[in-house]
Every structure is written in C-alpha cells, then in structure tokens.
Amino acid sequence: NTFYTPLLQQPLKLGADIVIHSATKYLGGHNDVLAGLIVAKGKQLCEDLAMNHNAAGAVLSPFDSWLLIRGMKTLSL
C-alpha cells in the first residue's frame, strides 16, 4: 500500500513474508528522492534477497540515502 507508511501499516506483523515500500512518496517526505525498499521476514529469505540485490547492483547513492533518512526523521509527526 503506497498510502500508508510503514509507521501506520506493518504487514510483517500481519503475516506477510515480504513487503515492498515506495520510499519516494511518504518516506522521503520532500518529493526529491526516487527510492524503494524491501523488507523480509526470516534470515534465509533476507539472505536470498541480499544475494539478488548484490548481483543486480541497484543501490541508492549516498546523497539519496541521506535524503531518505532526512525524510524518515519526521515520519512520526
């Protein structure tokens, strides 16, 4: 769901194994970063996803990471 943030809706607690969030809209908060994130339940699933992530090489730049962290600091407001 792109309208609820991970603060308001936590699908892992409701039984989901993998959750994909659009970080562009509400996590960034300033409409200046293009990002997404994957959250998984379980060590093996996380390791499998990390291996695919490493092979694909798709990572945020340090500046985009900073922009995302900046937006997440005020997420609970």
URQUI-V612382 format. One record per residue. N is the residue number from 1. RES is the residue in one small letter. PHI is phi in whole degrees, -180 to 180 (none if undefined). BURIAL is 1 if it has 24 or more other ideal C-beta (glycine too) atoms within 12 Angstrom, else 0. D_LAST is the distance of its C-alpha to the last C-alpha in Angstrom with 1 decimal. Layout:
{{N;RES;PHI;BURIAL;D_LAST} {N;RES;PHI;BURIAL;D_LAST}}
//
This chain:
{{1;n;none;0;19.5} {2;t;-88;0;17.8} {3;f;-93;0;15.6} {4;y;-97;0;13.7} {5;t;-84;1;11.8} {6;p;-62;1;13.3} {7;l;-72;0;10.4} {8;l;-94;0;11.7} {9;q;-129;0;15.3} {10;q;-124;0;17.3} {11;p;-60;0;20.8} {12;l;-62;0;22.4} {13;k;-72;0;22.0} {14;l;-97;0;23.7} {15;g;111;0;26.6} {16;a;-71;0;26.0} {17;d;-94;0;27.7} {18;i;-134;0;26.0} {19;v;-128;1;22.7} {20;i;-114;0;22.3} {21;h;-111;1;18.9} {22;s;-85;0;18.7} {23;a;-86;1;16.5} {24;t;-67;0;17.4} {25;k;-77;1;15.2} {26;y;-100;1;11.7} {27;l;-73;1;11.8} {28;g;-70;1;13.4} {29;g;79;1;11.2} {30;h;-125;0;14.0} {31;n;58;0;17.0} {32;d;-130;0;19.0} {33;v;-141;1;19.5} {34;l;-112;0;21.5} {35;a;-155;1;20.8} {36;g;-152;0;20.9} {37;l;-148;1;21.0} {38;i;-120;1;23.1} {39;v;-121;0;22.4} {40;a;-132;0;25.5} {41;k;-105;0;26.8} {42;g;102;0;29.9} {43;k;-62;0;31.5} {44;q;-64;0;34.2} {45;l;-63;0;31.9} {46;c;-63;0;29.6} {47;e;-66;0;32.8} {48;d;-64;0;34.2} {49;l;-65;1;31.1} {50;a;-64;0;31.1} {51;m;-65;0;34.8} {52;n;-64;0;34.3} {53;h;-62;0;31.4} {54;n;-65;0;33.7} {55;a;-69;0;36.6} {56;a;-78;0;34.7} {57;g;75;0;33.3} {58;a;-88;0;30.1} {59;v;-134;0;27.6} {60;l;-74;0;24.9} {61;s;-71;0;26.1} {62;p;-57;0;24.8} {63;f;-68;0;23.2} {64;d;-63;1;21.5} {65;s;-63;0;20.3} {66;w;-63;0;18.9} {67;l;-60;1;17.1} {68;l;-67;1;15.5} {69;i;-63;0;14.5} {70;r;-58;0;13.1} {71;g;-69;1;10.8} {72;m;-72;1;9.9} {73;k;-63;0;8.9} {74;t;-107;0;5.5} {75;l;-60;0;5.5} {76;s;-75;0;3.8} {77;l;-76;0;0.0}}
//
